[in-house]
Amino acid sequence: MYFLGLLIKDITMPDFTGYPTGLNHESQADGQIPLLQLSPVSTCAVQYFPVKKRVPGIVANAPSSLCHLFTGRTMFVQTQDTPNPNSLKFLPGRVVLEAGTMDFAAPRDAFCSPLARQLFRIDGVKGVFLGPDFITITKSDAEVEWKVIKPDVFAAIMDFFTTGLPVVNEDSVPSPDTAPSDDDDEVVGMIKELLDTRIRPTVQEDGGDVLYMGFEDGIVKLKLQGSCTSCPSSIITLKSGIQNMLQFYVPEVESVEQVKDDEEQIAQA
């Protein structure tokens, strides 16, 4: 009978500014498990090797929380900076949401997502945003260092995807997209089309999203999510970026305003 064994060697990463990539398998004597050596760069990789018997004297040099099962393959979780210093984009290399996006501003909002609930258990995590192929984590404040949070986030993501559980419950509905519908008039249809094809893809690259909330008296109302929610440059993005583009293509647009939840208004008060 086969069982799975793992030895992670030299995984000590003093500041976690970089993460493991580049795998070097060291050949071992017959009957021993190959070693997986992780060098500190930009990707976290964990791989398991099947062996026929237990190997005496093998001791994992890494916390058990970093050991996650992916039989016969390696999982890479990459990170990408965002314009918001308090938000970081994690790319697990697989589909996160089949369609739409979901924003969880607080732990109580995450009842419909097992993954988000697991991430909120990490000290310092303030917000979780799920996109098509990425997860944006927002930390509570600048005092909380990413080098402290990153290892736990890596572990939580890899651990979750080993379970085979759905990212969100079946009855949960992701945030609606901005695709034009038959009920829209010409102006609203043009606004939605620009948002859907020109603006949202760019914002999602930065770990956030923009939702269309309405158009009235020349004012387009939008809701910013993910890394955009508390980003210092969100107003610049809204006015200089989104508003200018909408006004260029849709003359009926006079201005763009951000719609905030009560929690966002309290947090920024």
N, C-alpha and C positions, 0 to 999 in steps of 0.2 A: 504493500500500500504506500502511496506517495503522500507526503505532507509537504507543506511549504515552509522554507526557511529563509531568513534574511539577515544579512550583516551589512550595516551601513558603516563605512570606515571614514574617519577624518571628516565628520559632518559638522565639527565645531566651526561656527561662523560668528566671529566676534561681534560684528555690527549689523549683519544681515543686509548690508547695502546691496549686495548681489546675491544671487541664488544659484543653486547647483545646475549645471549643464555639463556636457562633455563627460561621458561615462568611460571610466577606465577599469576594465575587469582584470584583476590580478590573478594569474594562474596559481592554483593551490595544489598541494599534494593530493594524491588519489584518496577519495573518500571524504574530501572537504568541500565545502560550498564555495563557489567563486565569490570574490569580494566586489561590492559595488562601491566605487570611490566617487564621491561627489565633490566637484571643485566649485568654489564660490563665484558664480557669475550671475546669470539673469533668469535661470529657470530651475524649478524644483522638480526633480525626477526621482521616482521610487520604483524599483523593480524587484520582483520575487523570482526565486529560482527553485524548481522542484528537485528534491533530493530523496533518496530511498531510505535513509536512516538519519537519526539524529547525529549531529556532529558534536562530540564532547568538547567542552571548553570554549564553545562559541558564545560570546557575549556581545549583544548589540551595544554599540557606543552612542546610540541616540535614544532619546525618550521614546516610549512606546507610542506616543501620540503622533510621531512622525512616520510610523510604519503602517502603510496602507496597502491593501491587497488588490493587485491587478495581475491576475494569473497570465503568464505568457506575454505580457506587453508592459510597456512603460507609459506612465501618465506624466505629462509635462503641464505644469501650471505656470504661465508667464504673467508678468505684471507690466502695466503701462501707466506712465504718469498722466495726470490730467491737469488742466489749468487750475484746478482747486487743490491747494497743498494739503487739504484735509481729506481728499478723496483719492483712491487708488483703484485702478481697473485691473481685475484678475481675469485671465483668459484660460479656461480649463482645457481648451482644445476639443471641445464637443458642444453639442447643442444645449443651451440652457433653457430657452423658451422657444417653442415652435413658432409662435406669433406674438406680436405686441411686446410690451414691457410691463414690469411691475415695480412699484416703488414702495418701500417700507420705511417710514420715517421713525418708527418706534417699535419696540418688541411686541406690543399688543396688536400691531397691525399685521404681524407675521403669522397669524393663526392658520392661514391657508397655505403656507409654504414650509415644509419640513427643513429645507435648506436654509431659508432665512432665519428660522428659529434657532438652528444650530449655530449660525454665525453670530446672532445676537447674544449668545452665551459667552462670547469672548469679551473680556474687559476692554473697554475703550471703543467698542464698536457702537456708533450712534445711528447709522443708517445703512440699509442694504437695498441695492437697486439691481434688478435682474433684466438683462437684455437678451437678444437672440443668441449670442455666443460669448457673453461676458457677464461678470458680476462686479459691480462697483461697491466698494466699502468706503463709508465715510466715518472717520474717527471723531471722537467727541470734541477735541480741541487740539490746539497746536502743542500743548504740553505733553500729550500722549505721542510717543515716538513710534514711527512705522517699524523700526527694527524690533520693537517689542510685540507688535500686533501681527506682523507678517507670518512668523512661524505658525501661530495658531490658526490663522486664516488658511494658509496652505494645507495644514493638517485637516481642518474642518471640511474643506472642499474635496480633498482626495478621499477622506473617510466617507463623505456623503455619497459620492459617485460609486463607491463599492457596494452600497446597499441595494442599488437598483430601484430605490424609491423615486416616485415622480417629484420633480422640483416643486410643483404646486399641485394642490388637490384637484381632482377632476372637475369639481363644480366651481372652481375659481375662474374668474374671467380677467385676463390681462387688460391693461389699459387700452381703450380703443384707439386704433390708428387714425390718421388724418386723411385717409383716402376719400375722395369725393363720392357723394351718394346722389341718387336720383332726386332726393328732396332738397338739395342745395340749389340756390340761385346761381347765376353766372359768376358773380363776384366771390361768393363763398367758395364755390368750386375751384376758382383760380387760386384763392388763398390756400386751400387745403392741398391742392396739387403741388404748389411751391413748397409748402411745409413738408409734404410727404417725399418729394423727389429731390429737393435741393437743400433743405435745411436740416431735417431730422437725421439723415445719414451722417452729416458733418458733426452734429451735436452728439450722436451716439458714439462716434469715434473718440470723443472726449469723455466717454463714460456717463453720459446723461441722456436726456430726451426732452422734447417739447410737445405738449399736448394742446390741441386747439380747443378752446373753451367757449368761443363765441365771437360774433362780429356785430357791432351796434354803433350807429352814429359815427362811422368812420374809424372806430377803435377796434383793433383786433386784440382779443383777450387770450393770453397763453399761460400755461402752467409749466414751469421748469421743474425737472426731476433729476434724481441722481446727483452727479457731481456738480450740476448747475445750481442746485438748490441754495447752497450756502457759499457759492464761489464769489470771491471778491470782484471778479470781472463780469459777473452775470448781467449787470446793468449795461455794460459796454456791449456785450454780446447781443442783448435784447434790442438796444437802440441803434448802435452802429452797424450791427450785422443783420439781424432779422428784419428790423423795421426798414432799413434802407433797401433791402432786397425786395420786400413786399411792396414798398412805395414805387420802386422802379417799374415793376411789372403790373401792379394793380394801382392805378391812380386814385381809386376810391379810398384807399387806406391812408388815414391821416396820422395815426400813431399806433403804437403797440404797448400794451400794458400787461404786467405780470399779475396773475391771480395767485394768491397765497392762501394756504390753509391757516386756521387759527393757530395751530402749533408753530408754524413757521413765523407768524407775526409775533408770537410771544417770545420765541427763541431769539429773534432779531431786535426785540425791543430794548 
